[in-house]
């Protein structure tokens, strides 16, 4: 894989692809065939997917069944649904790691209009033999969100090491500011310079996946590799 940003991709199930292909480009006046079963990952987006499914059915005449897994149960639900005679037509994987479990169920999307409209292969999950096994519909990137009031209060203090947030343009400067805020936390009325997600089951994925992505990316980049059985932890 050449992708290191976290991508949530849609994959076509090989078990149902014969019913997917004929409906592409159809209109409501055409004789519609087949149907679509989409297993949705996020309960909070269920209504949006159902609305989109209804619009697709109205335009093409092809029925679309949207089922949503309960929060935190997607992988187990997908395993159960894949064992059925009518497995999901569309399902989701969480980047290259998630794809590893389901790549044998994925249809090669290389010749589809959807793939041809991508601006970059960074938005696709591509196997070593060149098969396009998933196309991202969500790309998560990284950044730091700061408390504007807190930073302005700090800048107004005597001895502040910056006079504007724009001066924080390197890790060294960020650390200098954070250390100084930490030293002055009582005067600022805060518990500390940084807040952090918890290690409970609803938050620990931020550490297990998101936070680990960056050092792994640079290790892969240095070695010129796409995957490995074990990382060295260089960064």
N, C-alpha and C positions, 0 to 999 in steps of 0.2 A: 504494500500500500504506500501511496505517496502523500497521504493525508494525515495531518497531525492536529488540526483543529478538531474539536469535538463535533461530529456530524450525526444528526439523527436522520436516518435515511428510510425512504420507502422502498420496499422490494416487492417484486412480483413473484408470487408463488408459482413454481413450475407445475404444481398439481392443478392449477386452475387457468394457466395461461391460454389454453385453447379457447376459453370463453371470453378472455379479455381482448385478444387481438382483433376479432371480427367487429367489435363495437367501435373501434377507433375511427373517428371521422364520421360517424353515423349521425343522422338527424332524426327528429321525432317522426318524420314522414316515412323513413326507411323501415324495413322490416327488421326490428331489433332482435338480436339473438343473445343468449348468454345472460349472465348476471354478475354482479360484483359483491364480494363480501370483504369488508374492510374491518380489521381489528384495530381499534383505536387505543393509543397508549395513555393519553391524558384525559381523565374524566372532566376536567375543567373546560376542555374543548369539544366535548361531545355534541353540544347543540350546534356548534359551528360546522362540524363535519356532517351532521344530519341535514343541515340546511344546504350545504354544498351537494350532498348526495341527492336531495330532492331536485335541485336545479339541474343536475346531470341527467337524472331520470326524465325530467320534463323535456330536456333538449334532445336526448337520444332514444328514449323509450326503454332504456336498459335499467332494470331495477338494481338498486344499490342498498345493501344491508350493512348498516354501521353498528357494530357491537363494541362496547367499551369495557375494557378490563378494569376491575376495581383497583384503586390506588395501591401500588406496591406488589401487584400480582401479575404483571404483564407477562413475564417470562413463563411462569407456570401455566397461565391461561393459554399462551401461544402453543406450548407443548401439548396441552390437552386438545386444542382446536386442530392442530396439525395432524393429529392421529385420527381425525374424523374423515368420512368419505368426502365431505365438502369442506375442505380446508380454506383458510383465508386466501382471497385473491391478492390482497394487499396487506402487508404487515410492516412493522417498524423494527429497526435494529439500531442500537446505540453505537454507531461508528464501527471501525474495523473489528474491535473486540466483540461486539454484539453480532456482527456478521459471521464470525468464525463458526458459531453454532448452527447457523441457518443457511450457509452458502450453497449447500446441496439442494435447497428448495428454491433457489432464486433463478429467475429467467434472465438471460442476457439482454439487457436493454440497449445495447450498442446501436441498433438500427432503428430505435424509436424516435419519434419527433421530440419527445420530452428531452431525451439526452442530446439530440442535435441542437436544441435551443439553449443548452447550458453555455455560459460565457467562459467557464473554466472547468477543467477536470478536477479541480479542488472540491467541486460540489458533487462528486460521484465516488462511489466505492468500487474500485477496479481491482480485479484479481490479477495474479501474476501472469496469467495467460491472456490478459487483455479483456476479459469479460466484464461488462458493466453490470454489477450485481445489485447496486442500490443507488438511488439518487436522493440527495439531501433536500429536505424541505425546511430544516432548521439548522443554522450554523451558530454555535455559541463561541464568542470571542471573550477576551479578557480585558479588564480595566480596573481602576481603583475609584471607588465612589467615596467622596469626602464630604464631611460635615462643613458646609460653607460657613455657618455661624461660628463654629468652633475655631476654624482656621482664621477667620477674620478677627475673632477675639484674641487669638494668639498673636497675630501680626501686630495688633494694637499694643501689645505688652512691651515694656522696655526690655531690650536685649534679645528680641526675636531674631532668629537667624535668617529670616526672609522678610521681604516687604510686599510680596505678591505671590499667589499660588503658582503663577507662571514660572517662577524661579525653581520650582521642583521639577527638574528635567533630567535627573539621574537617580540611580539607587542611592548613591552616596548622599545626595542632598535630601532625599526622602528620609533616609535613616537619621540624618542630622536633625531634621525637623521633628521626627517622631520621638527621638530621644529627648529633645528639649521640651516637647509637649508633655512627655511622661514625667519629666523632672518638675514641671509646673502644673501638674494635674490638679492639685488641691486648689491652687489659685484660679484655675479655669473651671473648677466644679465638675470634673469628669473623673471616671474611674481609670482611664488610661488613654493612650494615643490611638490604639487600634481596638476595634471590636472584632469578634471572630464567631463563626458558626460553631455550634456545639458538636459533640461527638455522638449524639444520640442517633438512632436509626433514621430519623427524618432529615438529618443534616450531614452525616459523616461522608456521604458521597462527594461532598465538596473537597474533602481531603483525599479520599481514595481514588477519585478520578480526575476532577478538575485540577487540583493542585499538583498532581503527579504528572500531568500532561506536559508541562513546560520543560522540566529537566529531562524527561524522556525524549522530547522532541530534539533538544540540542545534542543529546548523546547519539541519537540516530543520525542526525545531520553530520556530526563529526565523523562517524564511521561510514557514512554513505550507505546505510542499510534501511530497509523498509520494515523489518520485524526481527525479533530475536527471541530465543527461548528464555533468556535471562539478561537483565540489565546489570551494569556494573555500578550504577549510582554515581557516575562521574560528577554530576551537578547537584 
